[in-house]
């Protein structure tokens, strides 16, 4: 969306995540456990596990914590069995919201998510109500000042789907979800390290919220993200406060 700062929004989000470091560890442990259970405990042959382990180490998670989570997932150690659930809904001014959860109690989780929506000016929708407004993809964001030509050449050579130059000077590389790790590795070999690199649900129709609407939307996002069973929250809203 022309005019808003992609970079500022990403930096704001990273700052909020850093403030919730303990919560991030809990979420990463769940993701490692589930990834190991579904695809095996070898990160070299399990892309989802490799992505989770990379993110864990990027957040300074101790190696033994990572290994225990992997072993719990593969059955080498006893542990809780989580199921993945996605909820969809609407926030302030009709902004689309997707909430990805991992839970051992579906009844508890849906009640908590519904309550967070209702208490903060949003409402839950039916399955599929907003998912079409998002694209499942890999996203790498490079800081303003990074050479667009260098990123463009390396990314397209690596098999990226698109390269986007944002108004604030940051550069986005978009990949297919299954191509993400290969593209990321090739970009890093070319000396290009992204400030943000993740497989995500990227909004295809962003809506800009300002003033009170932005504050209310942030409050809803915070309420959802604070729930123990919530892994990720995605929204079409771009909040400028």
Helices and strands as residue ranges (DSSP letters): H 6-18, H 21-39, H 47-58, H 63-74, E 83-90, G 92-94, E 96-103, H 106-119, E 123-125, G 131-133, E 134-142, H 148-158, E 162-165, E 171-175, H 180-189, E 196-203, E 207-210, H 211-225, E 230-235, E 237-240
